[in-house]
Amino acid sequence: MVSVPRRKAGDEAEPDHAQALAGFGRYAGPATLILASLADGAKHGYALTRDIESFAGVRLAPGTLYEALARLQAQGLIEPVESQDRRRPYRLTSVGAVTLQAHLDAQRRVADIGLRRLAGSWGLT
């Protein structure tokens, strides 16, 4: 697990990793899925699609997948890995790991609040 260092008074502002995926707009969902898939090792496009489908039940269209990969690479959250064949695998960078952790922590807080409110107002558990 990668920890996010806390800021001390007088330190320069650090990037807000929790907000890093916010700029992705409609690609935030695919970006989260891709980063989560790459968290356990490098994968090429087809392997990413299959893995995401297996753990999230979502099939990313090729255009969505490759647009999100380009954006993630441009932000330094993933990087290509050298390959001996025509496939182009990607891996998570350390910045990508910290960003994913912060983003998932923020999503967990929202989900926890929503579930508590549903349980309180609607009796759903």
C-alpha positions as CSV (number, residue, x, y, z in Angstrom):
1,M,0.0,0.0,0.0
2,V,1.3,3.5,-0.8
3,S,0.7,6.1,1.8
4,V,-0.1,9.8,1.1
5,P,2.1,12.0,3.2
6,R,0.3,14.6,5.3
7,R,1.0,18.3,4.7
8,K,2.7,20.3,7.5
9,A,2.2,24.0,8.0
10,G,4.5,25.9,5.7
11,D,5.0,23.0,3.2
12,E,4.3,23.7,-0.4
13,A,0.9,22.5,-1.6
14,E,0.9,18.9,-2.7
15,P,-1.3,17.7,-5.6
16,D,-4.8,16.7,-4.5
17,H,-4.8,13.0,-5.5
18,A,-8.4,12.6,-4.5
19,Q,-9.4,15.1,-7.2
20,A,-7.0,13.9,-9.9
21,L,-9.7,11.8,-11.7
22,A,-12.4,14.5,-11.4
23,G,-11.1,16.2,-14.5
24,F,-11.8,13.1,-16.5
25,G,-15.6,13.9,-16.7
26,R,-17.4,11.0,-18.3
27,Y,-14.1,9.0,-18.4
28,A,-13.7,9.0,-14.5
29,G,-15.6,5.6,-14.3
30,P,-13.5,3.9,-17.0
31,A,-10.3,5.5,-15.6
32,T,-11.1,4.1,-12.1
33,L,-11.8,0.6,-13.6
34,I,-8.5,0.7,-15.6
35,L,-6.4,1.8,-12.6
36,A,-8.0,-0.8,-10.4
37,S,-7.3,-3.5,-13.0
38,L,-3.6,-2.4,-13.3
39,A,-3.2,-2.4,-9.5
40,D,-2.3,-6.1,-9.7
41,G,0.0,-5.9,-12.6
42,A,0.6,-4.8,-16.2
43,K,-2.0,-5.6,-18.9
44,H,-2.6,-4.9,-22.5
45,G,-6.0,-3.6,-23.8
46,Y,-7.8,-6.9,-24.3
47,A,-6.6,-8.2,-21.0
48,L,-7.8,-5.0,-19.3
49,T,-11.2,-5.4,-21.0
50,R,-11.5,-9.0,-19.8
51,D,-10.4,-8.3,-16.3
52,I,-12.7,-5.3,-15.9
53,E,-15.6,-7.3,-17.1
54,S,-14.8,-10.1,-14.6
55,F,-14.6,-7.9,-11.5
56,A,-17.0,-5.1,-12.4
57,G,-19.4,-6.6,-14.8
58,V,-18.7,-3.7,-17.3
59,R,-17.5,-4.1,-20.8
60,L,-15.6,-1.1,-22.0
61,A,-15.9,-0.3,-25.7
62,P,-12.5,0.0,-27.4
63,G,-12.9,3.7,-28.1
64,T,-13.6,4.4,-24.4
65,L,-10.8,2.1,-23.2
66,Y,-8.1,3.7,-25.5
67,E,-9.2,7.3,-24.9
68,A,-9.0,6.7,-21.1
69,L,-5.6,5.0,-21.5
70,A,-4.3,8.0,-23.4
71,R,-5.6,10.4,-20.7
72,L,-4.2,8.3,-17.9
73,Q,-0.8,8.1,-19.6
74,A,-0.8,11.9,-20.2
75,Q,-1.4,12.5,-16.5
76,G,1.4,10.1,-15.6
77,L,-0.9,7.7,-13.8
78,I,0.0,4.8,-16.1
79,E,3.0,4.0,-18.4
80,P,3.5,1.7,-21.3
81,V,5.7,-1.4,-20.8
82,E,8.1,-2.7,-23.4
83,S,6.6,-5.7,-25.3
84,Q,8.1,-8.2,-27.7
85,D,4.8,-8.5,-29.8
86,R,2.3,-6.0,-31.1
87,R,0.4,-5.7,-27.9
88,R,1.0,-2.7,-25.8
89,P,0.8,-3.4,-22.1
90,Y,0.5,-0.6,-19.5
91,R,1.3,-0.5,-15.8
92,L,0.3,1.7,-12.9
93,T,2.8,4.3,-11.8
94,S,3.4,5.2,-8.2
95,V,1.4,8.4,-8.7
96,G,-1.3,6.3,-10.2
97,A,-1.4,4.1,-7.2
98,V,-1.6,7.0,-4.8
99,T,-4.3,8.6,-7.0
100,L,-6.4,5.4,-7.2
101,Q,-6.2,4.9,-3.4
102,A,-7.3,8.5,-2.7
103,H,-10.1,8.3,-5.3
104,L,-11.4,4.9,-4.0
105,D,-11.3,6.3,-0.4
106,A,-13.4,9.2,-1.4
107,Q,-15.8,6.9,-3.2
108,R,-16.0,4.7,-0.1
109,R,-17.0,7.7,2.0
110,V,-19.8,8.7,-0.4
111,A,-21.0,5.1,-0.6
112,D,-21.0,4.7,3.3
113,I,-23.0,7.9,3.7
114,G,-25.5,6.9,1.0
115,L,-26.0,3.4,2.5
116,R,-26.5,4.9,6.0
117,R,-29.1,7.3,4.7
118,L,-30.9,4.5,2.8
119,A,-30.9,2.4,6.0
120,G,-32.2,5.3,8.1
121,S,-34.9,6.7,5.7
122,W,-35.9,3.6,3.8
123,G,-35.0,0.7,6.1
124,L,-32.7,-0.8,3.4
125,T,-29.6,-2.6,4.6
